[in-house]
């Protein structure tokens, strides 16, 4: 099962976790209107659009959520449909 991670606390509540493709964010007109926010000290970013978020496998979500929690971000899992 693939899942996305949505932030549930702080200034970025409601945004999803993404990873840049090929070292940079994918150029997409919809994403450019509300651009990703890089999370300092990590390889993650927060995106406003669910479809632009990274799909994580079940085994990876715990590590990502642990990293985010250490930075003060609470999150929840959203199943990819």
KOLDRENKE-994490 format. One record per residue: residue in one letter; x, y, z of N, C-alpha, C in turn. Coordinates in pm, whole numbers. Layout:
# residues N
<rec aa="a" n_c1="X" n_c2="Y" n_c3="Z" ca_c1="X" ca_c2="Y" ca_c3="Z" c_c1="X" c_c2="Y" c_c3="Z"/>
...
//
This chain:
# residues 81
<rec aa="x" n_c1="85" n_c2="-117" n_c3="0" ca_c1="0" ca_c2="0" ca_c3="0" c_c1="90" c_c2="124" c_c3="0"/>
<rec aa="x" n_c1="52" n_c2="221" n_c3="-77" ca_c1="125" ca_c2="347" ca_c3="-84" c_c1="46" c_c2="453" c_c3="-7"/>
<rec aa="x" n_c1="123" n_c2="541" n_c3="59" ca_c1="60" ca_c2="645" ca_c3="140" c_c1="131" c_c2="777" c_c3="120"/>
<rec aa="x" n_c1="58" n_c2="883" n_c3="144" ca_c1="115" ca_c2="1017" ca_c3="147" c_c1="113" c_c2="1063" c_c3="292"/>
<rec aa="x" n_c1="198" n_c2="1158" n_c3="324" ca_c1="204" ca_c2="1210" ca_c3="460" c_c1="157" c_c2="1355" c_c3="458"/>
<rec aa="x" n_c1="60" n_c2="1385" n_c3="545" ca_c1="6" ca_c2="1521" ca_c3="555" c_c1="42" c_c2="1578" c_c3="693"/>
<rec aa="x" n_c1="88" n_c2="1701" n_c3="694" ca_c1="125" ca_c2="1770" ca_c3="817" c_c1="-1" c_c2="1812" c_c3="891"/>
<rec aa="x" n_c1="-5" n_c2="1788" n_c3="1023" ca_c1="-124" ca_c2="1818" ca_c3="1102" c_c1="-100" c_c2="1923" c_c3="1210"/>
<rec aa="x" n_c1="17" n_c2="1987" n_c3="1209" ca_c1="46" ca_c2="2089" ca_c3="1310" c_c1="134" c_c2="2199" c_c3="1253"/>
<rec aa="x" n_c1="134" n_c2="2312" n_c3="1319" ca_c1="225" ca_c2="2420" ca_c3="1282" c_c1="182" c_c2="2500" c_c3="1161"/>
<rec aa="x" n_c1="276" n_c2="2582" n_c3="1115" ca_c1="251" ca_c2="2674" ca_c3="1004" c_c1="217" c_c2="2603" c_c3="873"/>
<rec aa="x" n_c1="258" n_c2="2479" n_c3="858" ca_c1="239" ca_c2="2407" ca_c3="731" c_c1="129" c_c2="2302" c_c3="740"/>
<rec aa="x" n_c1="44" n_c2="2314" n_c3="839" ca_c1="-67" ca_c2="2221" ca_c3="857" c_c1="-148" c_c2="2212" c_c3="728"/>
<rec aa="x" n_c1="-177" n_c2="2090" n_c3="686" ca_c1="-254" ca_c2="2067" ca_c3="564" c_c1="-168" c_c2="2042" c_c3="442"/>
<rec aa="x" n_c1="-40" n_c2="2072" n_c3="450" ca_c1="50" ca_c2="2044" ca_c3="337" c_c1="95" c_c2="1898" c_c3="342"/>
<rec aa="x" n_c1="143" n_c2="1852" n_c3="230" ca_c1="189" ca_c2="1714" ca_c3="216" c_c1="341" c_c2="1711" c_c3="204"/>
<rec aa="x" n_c1="399" n_c2="1597" n_c3="235" ca_c1="544" ca_c2="1581" ca_c3="227" c_c1="582" c_c2="1536" c_c3="87"/>
<rec aa="x" n_c1="683" n_c2="1601" n_c3="34" ca_c1="733" ca_c2="1564" ca_c3="-98" c_c1="885" c_c2="1558" c_c3="-98"/>
<rec aa="x" n_c1="936" n_c2="1494" n_c3="-199" ca_c1="1080" ca_c2="1487" ca_c3="-223" c_c1="1106" c_c2="1545" c_c3="-361"/>
<rec aa="x" n_c1="1208" n_c2="1627" n_c3="-375" ca_c1="1238" ca_c2="1681" ca_c3="-508" c_c1="1276" c_c2="1569" c_c3="-605"/>
<rec aa="x" n_c1="1233" n_c2="1580" n_c3="-729" ca_c1="1270" ca_c2="1484" ca_c3="-833" c_c1="1403" c_c2="1529" c_c3="-893"/>
<rec aa="x" n_c1="1497" n_c2="1439" n_c3="-903" ca_c1="1628" ca_c2="1469" ca_c3="-963" c_c1="1697" c_c2="1590" c_c3="-899"/>
<rec aa="x" n_c1="1681" n_c2="1604" n_c3="-769" ca_c1="1750" ca_c2="1711" ca_c3="-699" c_c1="1681" c_c2="1846" c_c3="-701"/>
<rec aa="x" n_c1="1568" n_c2="1858" n_c3="-771" ca_c1="1496" ca_c2="1985" ca_c3="-776" c_c1="1348" c_c2="1958" c_c3="-789"/>
<rec aa="x" n_c1="1267" n_c2="2056" n_c3="-755" ca_c1="1122" ca_c2="2038" ca_c3="-764" c_c1="1079" c_c2="2037" c_c3="-910"/>
<rec aa="x" n_c1="987" n_c2="1948" n_c3="-941" ca_c1="935" ca_c2="1936" ca_c3="-1076" c_c1="860" c_c2="2063" c_c3="-1112"/>
<rec aa="x" n_c1="884" n_c2="2113" n_c3="-1232" ca_c1="814" ca_c2="2233" ca_c3="-1277" c_c1="673" c_c2="2194" c_c3="-1318"/>
<rec aa="x" n_c1="576" n_c2="2256" n_c3="-1255" ca_c1="437" ca_c2="2227" ca_c3="-1279" c_c1="361" c_c2="2357" c_c3="-1252"/>
<rec aa="x" n_c1="283" n_c2="2406" n_c3="-1347" ca_c1="214" ca_c2="2534" ca_c3="-1329" c_c1="128" c_c2="2540" c_c3="-1203"/>
<rec aa="x" n_c1="61" n_c2="2431" n_c3="-1167" ca_c1="-23" ca_c2="2429" ca_c3="-1048" c_c1="62" c_c2="2441" c_c3="-923"/>
<rec aa="x" n_c1="173" n_c2="2369" n_c3="-920" ca_c1="264" ca_c2="2372" ca_c3="-805" c_c1="332" c_c2="2508" c_c3="-795"/>
<rec aa="x" n_c1="362" n_c2="2569" n_c3="-908" ca_c1="430" ca_c2="2699" ca_c3="-908" c_c1="343" c_c2="2808" c_c3="-846"/>
<rec aa="x" n_c1="210" n_c2="2795" n_c3="-850" ca_c1="120" ca_c2="2894" ca_c3="-790" c_c1="129" c_c2="2892" c_c3="-637"/>
<rec aa="x" n_c1="157" n_c2="2777" n_c3="-581" ca_c1="173" ca_c2="2762" ca_c3="-436" c_c1="295" c_c2="2671" c_c3="-417"/>
<rec aa="x" n_c1="415" n_c2="2726" n_c3="-430" ca_c1="537" ca_c2="2645" ca_c3="-437" c_c1="569" c_c2="2568" c_c3="-310"/>
<rec aa="x" n_c1="645" n_c2="2462" n_c3="-326" ca_c1="689" ca_c2="2382" ca_c3="-212" c_c1="775" c_c2="2464" c_c3="-116"/>
<rec aa="x" n_c1="775" n_c2="2423" n_c3="8" ca_c1="858" ca_c2="2484" ca_c3="111" c_c1="960" c_c2="2379" c_c3="154"/>
<rec aa="x" n_c1="1087" n_c2="2409" n_c3="136" ca_c1="1190" ca_c2="2314" ca_c3="179" c_c1="1197" c_c2="2310" c_c3="330"/>
<rec aa="x" n_c1="1218" n_c2="2191" n_c3="384" ca_c1="1233" ca_c2="2173" ca_c3="528" c_c1="1382" c_c2="2172" c_c3="559"/>
<rec aa="x" n_c1="1433" n_c2="2277" n_c3="621" ca_c1="1578" ca_c2="2287" ca_c3="647" c_c1="1634" c_c2="2166" c_c3="721"/>
<rec aa="x" n_c1="1750" n_c2="2121" n_c3="675" ca_c1="1817" ca_c2="2009" ca_c3="738" c_c1="1765" c_c2="1873" c_c3="695"/>
<rec aa="x" n_c1="1672" n_c2="1871" n_c3="598" ca_c1="1619" ca_c2="1743" ca_c3="549" c_c1="1615" c_c2="1746" c_c3="397"/>
<rec aa="x" n_c1="1580" n_c2="1633" n_c3="341" ca_c1="1561" ca_c2="1626" ca_c3="196" c_c1="1414" c_c2="1643" c_c3="159"/>
<rec aa="x" n_c1="1331" n_c2="1678" n_c3="257" ca_c1="1187" ca_c2="1690" ca_c3="238" c_c1="1144" c_c2="1832" c_c3="207"/>
<rec aa="x" n_c1="1025" n_c2="1841" n_c3="154" ca_c1="960" ca_c2="1969" ca_c3="134" c_c1="812" c_c2="1950" c_c3="159"/>
<rec aa="x" n_c1="742" n_c2="2059" n_c3="182" ca_c1="598" ca_c2="2054" ca_c3="203" c_c1="530" c_c2="2116" c_c3="81"/>
<rec aa="x" n_c1="439" n_c2="2040" n_c3="22" ca_c1="366" ca_c2="2084" ca_c3="-96" c_c1="218" c_c2="2099" c_c3="-61"/>
<rec aa="x" n_c1="152" n_c2="2194" n_c3="-125" ca_c1="10" ca_c2="2218" ca_c3="-97" c_c1="-81" c_c2="2118" c_c3="-169"/>
<rec aa="x" n_c1="-37" n_c2="2067" n_c3="-282" ca_c1="-121" ca_c2="1981" ca_c3="-365" c_c1="-95" c_c2="1834" c_c3="-334"/>
<rec aa="x" n_c1="-200" n_c2="1761" n_c3="-302" ca_c1="-185" ca_c2="1619" ca_c3="-270" c_c1="-121" c_c2="1542" c_c3="-384"/>
<rec aa="x" n_c1="-163" n_c2="1569" n_c3="-508" ca_c1="-110" ca_c2="1494" ca_c3="-622" c_c1="39" c_c2="1519" c_c3="-645"/>
<rec aa="x" n_c1="93" n_c2="1627" n_c3="-588" ca_c1="236" ca_c2="1657" ca_c3="-603" c_c1="320" c_c2="1595" c_c3="-492"/>
<rec aa="x" n_c1="254" n_c2="1536" n_c3="-393" ca_c1="326" ca_c2="1476" ca_c3="-280" c_c1="387" c_c2="1342" c_c3="-320"/>
<rec aa="x" n_c1="489" n_c2="1305" n_c3="-246" ca_c1="556" ca_c2="1177" ca_c3="-268" c_c1="469" c_c2="1064" c_c3="-215"/>
<rec aa="x" n_c1="466" n_c2="954" n_c3="-287" ca_c1="397" ca_c2="834" ca_c3="-241" c_c1="501" c_c2="746" c_c3="-173"/>
<rec aa="x" n_c1="482" n_c2="724" n_c3="-44" ca_c1="576" ca_c2="644" ca_c3="34" c_c1="522" c_c2="504" c_c3="52"/>
<rec aa="x" n_c1="612" n_c2="405" n_c3="53" ca_c1="571" ca_c2="269" ca_c3="83" c_c1="552" c_c2="258" c_c3="233"/>
<rec aa="x" n_c1="477" n_c2="159" n_c3="273" ca_c1="444" ca_c2="140" ca_c3="414" c_c1="569" c_c2="135" c_c3="501"/>
<rec aa="x" n_c1="676" n_c2="77" n_c3="452" ca_c1="799" ca_c2="64" ca_c3="530" c_c1="873" c_c2="194" c_c3="550"/>
<rec aa="x" n_c1="850" n_c2="293" n_c3="466" ca_c1="923" ca_c2="419" ca_c3="474" c_c1="853" c_c2="527" c_c3="557"/>
<rec aa="x" n_c1="723" n_c2="515" n_c3="575" ca_c1="650" ca_c2="624" ca_c3="640" c_c1="692" c_c2="646" c_c3="784"/>
<rec aa="x" n_c1="724" n_c2="540" n_c3="855" ca_c1="763" ca_c2="554" ca_c3="996" c_c1="890" c_c2="637" c_c3="1008"/>
<rec aa="x" n_c1="989" n_c2="610" n_c3="924" ca_c1="1115" ca_c2="685" ca_c3="929" c_c1="1092" c_c2="832" c_c3="896"/>
<rec aa="x" n_c1="1010" n_c2="860" n_c3="796" ca_c1="983" ca_c2="998" ca_c3="757" c_c1="908" c_c2="1070" c_c3="869"/>
<rec aa="x" n_c1="805" n_c2="1005" n_c3="923" ca_c1="729" ca_c2="1067" ca_c3="1031" c_c1="816" c_c2="1090" c_c3="1155"/>
<rec aa="x" n_c1="908" n_c2="1001" n_c3="1183" ca_c1="999" ca_c2="1017" ca_c3="1297" c_c1="1089" c_c2="1137" c_c3="1275"/>
<rec aa="x" n_c1="1143" n_c2="1151" n_c3="1154" ca_c1="1227" ca_c2="1267" ca_c3="1122" c_c1="1149" c_c2="1398" c_c3="1138"/>
<rec aa="x" n_c1="1027" n_c2="1399" n_c3="1088" ca_c1="946" ca_c2="1520" ca_c3="1096" c_c1="908" c_c2="1554" c_c3="1241"/>
<rec aa="x" n_c1="875" n_c2="1451" n_c3="1318" ca_c1="839" ca_c2="1473" ca_c3="1458" c_c1="957" c_c2="1533" c_c3="1535"/>
<rec aa="x" n_c1="1078" n_c2="1488" n_c3="1505" ca_c1="1198" ca_c2="1542" ca_c3="1570" c_c1="1214" c_c2="1692" c_c3="1540"/>
<rec aa="x" n_c1="1158" n_c2="1736" n_c3="1428" ca_c1="1163" ca_c2="1878" ca_c3="1390" c_c1="1041" c_c2="1954" c_c3="1440"/>
<rec aa="x" n_c1="951" n_c2="1885" n_c3="1510" ca_c1="833" ca_c2="1950" ca_c3="1566" c_c1="708" c_c2="1944" c_c3="1482"/>
<rec aa="x" n_c1="706" n_c2="1860" n_c3="1378" ca_c1="589" ca_c2="1848" ca_c3="1291" c_c1="514" c_c2="1718" c_c3="1318"/>
<rec aa="x" n_c1="387" n_c2="1731" n_c3="1351" ca_c1="300" ca_c2="1615" ca_c3="1363" c_c1="244" c_c2="1585" c_c3="1224"/>
<rec aa="x" n_c1="211" n_c2="1459" n_c3="1198" ca_c1="162" ca_c2="1423" ca_c3="1066" c_c1="68" c_c2="1305" c_c3="1073"/>
<rec aa="x" n_c1="-2" n_c2="1283" n_c3="962" ca_c1="-93" ca_c2="1169" ca_c3="948" c_c1="-72" c_c2="1107" c_c3="812"/>
<rec aa="x" n_c1="-116" n_c2="983" n_c3="799" ca_c1="-105" ca_c2="911" ca_c3="672" c_c1="-234" c_c2="925" c_c3="593"/>
<rec aa="x" n_c1="-218" n_c2="939" n_c3="462" ca_c1="-331" ca_c2="947" ca_c3="370" c_c1="-309" c_c2="839" c_c3="265"/>
<rec aa="x" n_c1="-401" n_c2="745" n_c3="258" ca_c1="-388" ca_c2="636" ca_c3="162" c_c1="-402" c_c2="687" c_c3="20"/>
<rec aa="x" n_c1="-313" n_c2="642" n_c3="-68" ca_c1="-319" ca_c2="678" ca_c3="-210" c_c1="-427" c_c2="593" c_c3="-274"/>
<rec aa="x" n_c1="-520" n_c2="659" n_c3="-342" ca_c1="-630" ca_c2="586" ca_c3="-406" c_c1="-608" c_c2="575" c_c3="-553"/>
//
